[in-house]
Amino acid sequence: MSRLYAISLVLALIVVAIMSLAFGAMSIPFADVVRISFGALGLADPGFVEPGQHGVLMGIRFPRTLLAILVGGGLSVAGALMQGLFRNPLADPGLLGVSSGAALGAALIIVLGTTLGLSAPWMLPVAAFVGAVVSTLLVMRLSTVGSKTMVSNMLLAGIAINAIAGAGTGLLVYLADDDQLRDLTFWTLGSFGGASWADIRLSMVLIVVPTGFALFWARTLNVMLLGESAAYMLGVSIQRLKQRIVVVVCIVVGCSVALSGMIGFVGLVVPHLCRLMFGPDNRKVVPASLFLGATLLLGADLVSRLVIVPSELPIGIVTSVIGGPFFLALLSSSRKKGLW
């Protein structure tokens, strides 16, 4: 059954990716999508292609589709790592203050960027990423006692940093004018509408590479399920593992939020679904989260583009509408079974 689920995840991602390339305000036939794609890769002669279709596909939909895949997979793997680190199915990357720190950095540029002379378009994602890194460093510093990072202290420090960053963002919202408030609101709701090939190149470095390293830590996360003391006795370097996980989560989530805005529930819900399909073994859960997260977020982006054509619904609304009720249903089911 696990092999069937794995094959289904790969096929689902391929199908949703093709649909994402074909559907939108301008529909492109599947045959043309295939011809243009193979032609761009130099694998076949695309023949006659309408310039409009080629421009939309290569300039807009391909970068958008790839970015949604990378962000969805990265956020899901980050969520699986956090749940393995905290040994808690309710953990998600937001516990480290990554998202709230990124939101504060973005709010600073949106509201005060012109005043500070930092209004260049590339400053927004840079500030968001810097905010994510700074908040994570603060959490790590506050949760480290001597040379040991305490997971419980990390949780408390994350709550405090989230509150402080939220207060700072709230203050900037209060100071913003109508245009700035609108820009900030839409950024916090998330979107892949501005995806470009430059974003894809950046994501390959800051999302794909760290996520690739994380896939090799699944066996160690299984050992961590026994508890830190038992894992230490079995030869696991607990402190080094914690630091590596935090660094990867910070880089992946920080880059994701910087490029696409705030997208909730992906890192929380997707690992749950993978555990329902594959069981608690992180050697299956972590790679499965990669494919399932990519598929679900890409599907959510497709819905956001089609539900009110030619306008777009912010993807954060779609993920919350889907993820919120699902998580409540999962919680209700687990309570009835006495799991939580």
N, C-alpha and C positions, 0 to 999 in steps of 0.2 A: 504493500500500500504506500509506503514512503517513497518508493521509486516512481509510482504512478503520480503521486503528488508533485514530485520534483519535475517530472516531464511536463505536467500540467502547468506548473509555474512558468517554465521556459516558453511553452507554446502560448500561454496567455500574454506574456510580455511581448512576444513577436506580433500577435494579432492586434493588441491594443496600440502598439507602435505604428503599425500600418494604418490603422484607423485614425490615429492622431495626425499622420502625414496626409491622409486623404480628405478628411472632413474639416469643415470650418466655414467661414463666410464665403470662401470660394471652394467649391467641391472639385476635387481632382480625381479622375477615374483611377482605380487600382492599377490598371495596366500602364497608365502614364507615370504613376508613382514608381513602379518597378523600372520602367525604361529610363526615367530621369536619374534614379538612384544608381543603377548599373552604369549609366553613362558618366555620371560624376566620378565613379570609382575607376573608370577606364576599363570596365569588364565587358562592355558591349557598346555598340553604336546606338545611341538613343533615337536616331532618325529625326524626323521633324518634331519639334517641341514648341508649343506656344510660349513666347517669351514671358507672358504673365504667369503661367503655371510654373515655369522654371524659376522665376524670381521669387514667387511665394514659397515654393518648396525648399529651395536652397538657401534663401536669405532669411526666412522667417520660421517655417515649420520644422526643418531639420534641427536648427539650434534649439528651438523651444522643446522639441521632443527629447533630444539628448540631455538637455539641462534638467528636465523633469525626471528622467530616468536616473541621472546621477544624484540629484538631490533626494529623490525618494529612497533610493537604495542606501545612500549615505546616512540619512536621518534614521532609517530603520535599523541599520547595523549599529549606529550609535546608541539607539534605544536598547537593543539587545545587550550591548556591552554594559550599559548602566545597570540594567536589571541583573546581569551576572555579577557585577561588582558589588551592588548593594544586597544581592540575594533577595530581591523584592520585586514582584511583578508589577508594582505600581511606580517603580522608578522610571524616570525619563530624562533626557538631556537637560531639560529645563531646571532640574535640581541644582545644577552647577552655576546657574545664573547666566548661561551663555546667551540665551535668547533675549533676556531682559537687558543685558549689557549691550547687545547689538542694537536693540531698539533705542536705548539711550544715546548711543553713538549716532545713529541715523537721525534721531530727533534733533540733536545738536546741530547737525549740518542743515537739516530742512528749515529749522527756525532761525538759527544764528549764522548760517553759512555766509549769507550775503554781507552781514555786518562784520564778520571776521575775515572776509576776503577768501572764503573757502567754498565758493559756489560752483566750482567745476563739476561736471556730471560724474566723474570718476571718484570724487570725494565721498559720495554717499556710501557706496559699498566698502570703501577703505575705512571710513569711520565706523561703520557697523562691525566690520571684522575686528578692528582695534578695540572697540567696546566689548566684544565677546571675549577677546584674549585677556583684557585687563580684569574683567569680572571673574574669569576663571582663575587667574593668578591670585587674586584676592582670596577666593574660596580656598585654594590650595594652601596659601600662606596661613590663613586663619585655622585651618583644620590640621595643620602639622604641629605635632608636639615633639620637640627634640628632632629626631630623625624619622619619626613614624607618623604617617598620615592616618588619622582616625576617621573611619567611615561615618560614624555618628556625628562627629564634629563637622564633617563635610556637608552633611545634610542640613545641620543647623546654620552653618555659614552660608550655604546656598540660599536658605530661606531669607536670611538677613540681607544678603546682597540683592536678591530679587526685590525685596521691599524697598531698599534704598534706590535701586535703579528705576523701579516703578514710580517712586516719588519724584525723582529727577525728570522722568518722562512726563509725568503729570504736570509738573511746574512748567515745562516747555510747552505743553499743550495749552496751558493757561495763557502763556505769553504769545502764542502764535496768532497770526491774523487768519482771515478766512481761507485764503489760498494755501497758506502753509498748513493749516489744520486739515484741509482736504488732502494735500499731498501726504501728510503724515498718516492720516487714517487709511488711505489706500495702500501705503507701503506696509503698514502693520497687518493688513488683511492678506497680503501675499499675492504674487502674480509672476508668471513666466513670460509676460507679454514683451518685455524688453530684452529677451535672450539674444545673444549674439555669439559668433564664433570665438570672439575673444573670451567670453564667459566660459565657453567649453574648454578652451585651452587652460584657463585658470583652474577650472574644476578638475581637469585631469591631474593636476599637480596637488591640489589641496583637498580633493575628495577621493579620487580613485586610488592614489598612492597610499594614504593613511588607511583607507578601508581595506585595501589589499593586505596590509600588515595585520590588521585586526582579525582577518579570517584565520590566521595561524594561531590565535590565542584561544580558540574555542575549547581545545582539550584542557587547557589550564583553567578556564572558567568552570569546567565540569569538576575539577578538583576543588575549586573554591566553594562549591556547593556543600562540601563537607565541613566548612568553617575555616577561619584563618589559621587556627592552631594546627588543625589536621593537615591543611595545605602546606604549611611551613614544614611540618615533619616529613612531608612527602617531597620536599625539595623545591617548592615554589618560592620564588623571591617575591613576597607579598608587596613590599614597598615599591619595587620596580614595576610590578604589574599595575598597581594603582596609578602610578605616575604615567605610564604609557597609555592606559585607558583614558585618563583625564586629558592628556595631550591630544590624542586622536579625536576624542569627542569634541574638544574645543575647536580644533582645526576644521573638522568636517562640518559641525553644526554652525560654527562661525561663518564659514564660507557659504554654506547653504542659505543662511539667513541674510547674509550680505547681498547675495545675488538674486534672491527670490522673495525676500520679506519673511514675515512670520507665518509659519505653516504649522498648525497644531495637530496633535493626536497621532501623527504618523509614527513617531518613535515610541509611542506608548501602546498603540493598538496592534501594529503589525507583528511585533514579537509574540504577542498573545495568540494571534491567529496561527503563527508558525508552531507554537507549542501545542496547540490543539491538533495540528496535522501531523507533527513529527515527534511529539513528546518532549521531555525536558533536556534531551541531549543537545548541548550547544554546538556540537560539530555539525548538526543538521539545522538547528534554529538560526544560527548566525548567517550562513549562506542563503538559507531560505528567506530570511528577512530581507536580504539584498534584492532578490528577484520580486518578492511579493510587494515590498515597499515601492520599488520602481513601477510595478504594474498598477498599483492602486493610485499612486500620486499622478501617474500619467493619465489614468482613467478619469481622475477627478479634474485634471486640467482640461481634458476633452469635454467633460460635462460643463465646465465653466465657460467654455467657448461656444457651446451649442445651445445652451438653455435660453439665452436671450440674444441670439444673433441679430445684428452684427456687433452688438456690444458684448462685453465679457463680465461675468460674475467673478469677483475675487476668489481665488482658489481656497483661501483660508476659510471662507464661509462654507464651501462645499465639503472640505475635510471635517469641519466641526459638525455640520449637519449629519454627515455619515458616521463619523467617529464617536460623537457624543452618545447617541442612542445605542450604538453597538456596545460601547463600553459599559453603559448602564445595564444592558441586557446581560452582558458577561458577568458583571458584578452580582446581579440578581441570581443568575444561575449558580454561581460559585457559592453564594450564601446558602442557597437551598441545599447544596451538596455538603455544606459545612467546611468548605476549603478555606474561607476567609473568616 
